Amino acid sequence: MRLIVGLGNPDPEYQWTPHNLGFLAVDELANRGSIRVERPEAKALVGRGKLAGEDVLLAKPQTYMNLSGMSVRELLEKYELGPGDLLVLWDEVQLPFGTIRIDRKGSGGSHNGANSVIAAAGTQEFSRIRLGCGPDHPLGSRKEFVLRPMKKAALEVAVEMVGKAGDAVEMILEKGLEPAMNVFNRRKLPDVEEPQNE
């Protein structure tokens, strides 16, 4: 079984912010697999089902972003899974808005949620998809930017990106990480402008 975790904050006020792109990606996967991600378990909302013919456990930690690893650790232990079974999706201001990046390892950079998961897993070596939310202008405050609700133009790009992330997850499950990286690790999606989230 594959544990697929999207990072975000649980309060409704954060639902449409860049920082909740991981949650939105899990919602996309849940829709594709007709999986209801609503059972409280291990400090998360979880749902079990099949995607691309594989058994998956979808999870949205409810601990708030900075403590996401607490939930991930409990889920890994409960289901006797290891870092090799883990796939995590989170927002990334270092990537242009609308792009995705698949990696098999790496640091969490300045992303506190990712760093919490790395600490909980005890390794940087687990699959992840980073969802680009970086604007095409300098940021005064990164925190304010990622916690501010996206405007209509940005949401439209986010929806397309989340769809691409869904495609990427299905390819990872079907064919493995390397083929998915070869297809999806492009600098930009075609014909997508990076909207200012102002």
C-alpha positions as CSV (number, residue, x, y, z in Angstrom):
1,M,0.0,0.0,0.0
2,R,1.1,3.5,-0.7
3,L,0.6,6.3,1.8
4,I,-0.1,9.6,-0.1
5,V,-0.1,12.7,2.1
6,G,-1.0,16.2,1.2
7,L,0.2,19.0,3.4
8,G,-2.0,22.0,4.5
9,N,-3.9,23.7,7.3
10,P,-7.3,22.5,8.4
11,D,-9.2,25.7,9.0
12,P,-11.6,26.8,6.3
13,E,-9.9,30.2,6.0
14,Y,-6.9,28.4,4.6
15,Q,-8.7,26.2,2.1
16,W,-7.9,28.2,-1.0
17,T,-4.4,29.5,-0.1
18,P,-1.2,28.4,-1.8
19,H,-0.1,26.7,1.4
20,N,-3.0,24.2,1.0
21,L,-2.1,23.0,-2.5
22,G,-1.2,19.7,-1.0
23,F,-4.7,19.3,0.4
24,L,-6.2,20.3,-2.9
25,A,-4.0,17.7,-4.7
26,V,-5.3,14.9,-2.3
27,D,-8.9,16.1,-3.0
28,E,-8.2,15.6,-6.7
29,L,-6.9,12.1,-6.1
30,A,-9.9,11.3,-3.9
31,N,-12.2,12.4,-6.7
32,R,-10.4,10.2,-9.2
33,G,-10.5,7.2,-7.0
34,S,-14.0,7.9,-5.5
35,I,-12.3,7.8,-2.1
36,R,-13.8,9.6,0.9
37,V,-11.0,11.3,2.8
38,E,-12.9,12.0,6.0
39,R,-12.2,9.3,8.6
40,P,-10.3,10.8,11.6
41,E,-7.2,8.7,12.2
42,A,-3.7,9.5,13.4
43,K,-4.3,13.2,13.7
44,A,-5.4,13.2,10.0
45,L,-8.4,12.8,7.8
46,V,-7.8,9.6,5.8
47,G,-9.5,7.5,3.1
48,R,-8.5,4.1,1.7
49,G,-9.1,2.9,-1.8
50,K,-7.5,2.2,-5.2
51,L,-5.7,4.5,-7.6
52,A,-4.2,3.3,-10.9
53,G,-4.9,-0.3,-9.6
54,E,-2.8,0.2,-6.5
55,D,-4.0,0.2,-2.9
56,V,-3.6,3.7,-1.4
57,L,-4.2,5.5,1.8
58,L,-4.9,9.2,1.2
59,A,-4.3,11.5,4.2
60,K,-4.6,15.2,5.1
61,P,-2.9,15.9,8.5
62,Q,-5.0,18.0,10.8
63,T,-2.2,19.1,13.0
64,Y,-1.5,22.4,11.2
65,M,1.3,22.5,8.7
66,N,4.3,22.8,11.0
67,L,3.4,19.5,12.9
68,S,2.5,17.5,9.8
69,G,5.1,14.9,10.6
70,M,3.3,13.8,13.8
71,S,0.5,12.5,11.7
72,V,2.7,10.9,9.1
73,R,4.8,9.1,11.7
74,E,1.6,7.6,13.3
75,L,0.2,6.5,9.9
76,L,3.5,4.9,8.9
77,E,3.6,3.0,12.2
78,K,0.0,2.0,12.2
79,Y,0.1,0.5,8.7
80,E,3.6,-0.9,9.0
81,L,4.9,1.2,6.1
82,G,8.3,2.7,5.5
83,P,9.6,5.8,3.8
84,G,9.7,3.9,0.5
85,D,5.9,3.7,0.7
86,L,5.4,7.4,1.3
87,L,4.5,10.1,-1.3
88,V,4.0,13.6,0.0
89,L,2.6,16.7,-1.9
90,W,3.3,20.2,-0.7
91,D,3.4,23.8,-2.0
92,E,6.8,25.3,-3.1
93,V,7.4,29.0,-3.5
94,Q,10.8,28.3,-5.0
95,L,9.1,26.9,-8.1
96,P,7.2,29.1,-10.7
97,F,3.4,29.1,-10.2
98,G,1.8,26.3,-12.1
99,T,4.8,23.9,-12.3
100,I,5.3,20.6,-10.5
101,R,8.4,18.9,-9.5
102,I,8.8,15.2,-8.6
103,D,11.8,14.1,-6.6
104,R,12.8,11.0,-4.7
105,K,14.8,12.8,-1.9
106,G,15.9,16.2,-0.8
107,S,15.6,18.7,2.0
108,G,12.5,20.5,2.9
109,G,14.2,23.9,2.4
110,S,12.2,26.6,4.2
111,H,9.0,24.6,4.2
112,N,8.2,23.8,7.8
113,G,5.6,21.1,7.0
114,A,8.1,19.2,4.7
115,N,10.8,19.5,7.4
116,S,8.4,18.1,10.0
117,V,7.7,15.1,7.7
118,I,11.4,14.6,7.1
119,A,12.1,14.6,10.9
120,A,9.2,12.2,11.5
121,A,10.3,9.8,8.7
122,G,13.9,9.9,9.9
123,T,15.1,10.4,6.3
124,Q,15.0,12.8,3.4
125,E,14.6,9.8,1.0
126,F,10.9,9.5,0.2
127,S,8.9,10.5,-2.9
128,R,7.5,13.9,-3.1
129,I,5.7,16.2,-5.6
130,R,6.2,19.9,-5.0
131,L,3.5,22.2,-6.4
132,G,4.9,25.5,-7.6
133,C,3.3,28.6,-6.2
134,G,6.1,31.2,-6.6
135,P,4.9,34.5,-8.1
136,D,6.8,36.3,-10.9
137,H,7.6,39.2,-8.6
138,P,9.7,39.5,-5.4
139,L,7.9,38.5,-2.2
140,G,7.8,40.9,0.7
141,S,6.6,38.2,3.1
142,R,6.6,34.6,2.1
143,K,4.3,33.7,5.0
144,E,1.7,36.3,4.1
145,F,1.8,35.2,0.5
146,V,1.2,31.5,1.1
147,L,-1.5,32.1,3.6
148,R,-3.5,34.6,1.5
149,P,-6.4,33.2,-0.5
150,M,-5.7,32.9,-4.2
151,K,-7.6,35.2,-6.6
152,K,-9.6,33.8,-9.5
153,A,-6.7,33.8,-12.1
154,A,-4.4,32.1,-9.6
155,L,-7.0,29.5,-8.7
156,E,-7.5,28.6,-12.4
157,V,-3.8,27.9,-12.7
158,A,-3.8,26.0,-9.4
159,V,-6.7,23.8,-10.6
160,E,-4.7,22.9,-13.7
161,M,-1.6,22.2,-11.7
162,V,-3.4,20.0,-9.3
163,G,-4.8,18.0,-12.2
164,K,-1.2,17.6,-13.5
165,A,-0.2,16.4,-10.0
166,G,-3.0,13.9,-10.2
167,D,-1.7,12.6,-13.5
168,A,1.8,12.4,-12.0
169,V,0.7,10.4,-9.0
170,E,-1.2,7.9,-11.3
171,M,1.9,7.5,-13.5
172,I,4.1,7.0,-10.4
173,L,1.8,4.2,-9.2
174,E,1.6,2.6,-12.7
175,K,5.1,3.0,-14.0
176,G,7.4,4.2,-11.2
177,L,9.0,7.5,-10.2
178,E,11.6,7.8,-13.0
179,P,9.2,7.7,-15.9
180,A,7.0,10.3,-14.1
181,M,10.0,12.5,-13.5
182,N,10.9,12.4,-17.1
183,V,7.4,13.5,-18.2
184,F,6.4,16.0,-15.5
185,N,9.7,17.7,-14.4
186,R,9.5,20.5,-16.9
187,R,10.1,24.1,-16.0
188,K,6.7,25.4,-17.1
189,L,3.4,24.0,-18.2
190,P,2.5,25.1,-21.8
191,D,0.7,28.4,-22.2
192,V,0.4,29.1,-18.5
193,E,1.1,32.6,-17.2
194,E,2.1,33.1,-13.6
195,P,-0.6,35.2,-12.0
196,Q,0.3,37.7,-9.3
197,N,-1.5,36.8,-6.1
198,E,-2.1,40.4,-5.1
